[in-house]
Amino acid sequence: MRPNPTFVEALRQRVDRDSTILFICRSGNRSRDAAIAMTAAGYPRCYNVRDGFDGQRDAHGHRGHGGWRAAGLPWVQD
């Protein structure tokens, strides 16, 4: 997957610099990159949700031993 070249500018148009921004993705890798990019763009209150929603892969390639869902944090699925 390659980064969206308009990501930073799109957020700049929608989010104030003093906003707190939480980034989350499946494993925490893409959201980490997003938080780093926005911090570099002058948004000091950007945070990555470590291990994302589903967590990192285990020795068998399965996810679920870390992340938002495994931590028992609230979520819904429609």
ZIFENZI-V749214 format. One record per backbone hydrogen bond with DSSP energy under -0.5 kcal/mol. CO is the residue of the C=O (numbers start at 1). NH is the residue of the N-H. If there is no record, write none. Layout:
co: [CO,CO]
nh: [NH,NH]
//
This chain:
co: [3,4,6,7,8,9,11,11,16,19,21,23,25,26,26,28,29,30,31,32,33,34,35,36,37,38,39,42,45,47,48,49,51,52,53,54,54,56,56,58,62,66,67,68,69]
nh: [5,7,10,11,12,13,14,15,19,21,47,49,53,54,55,32,33,34,35,36,37,38,39,40,41,43,42,44,21,23,50,52,55,68,69,64,66,64,65,61,58,70,71,73,72]
//
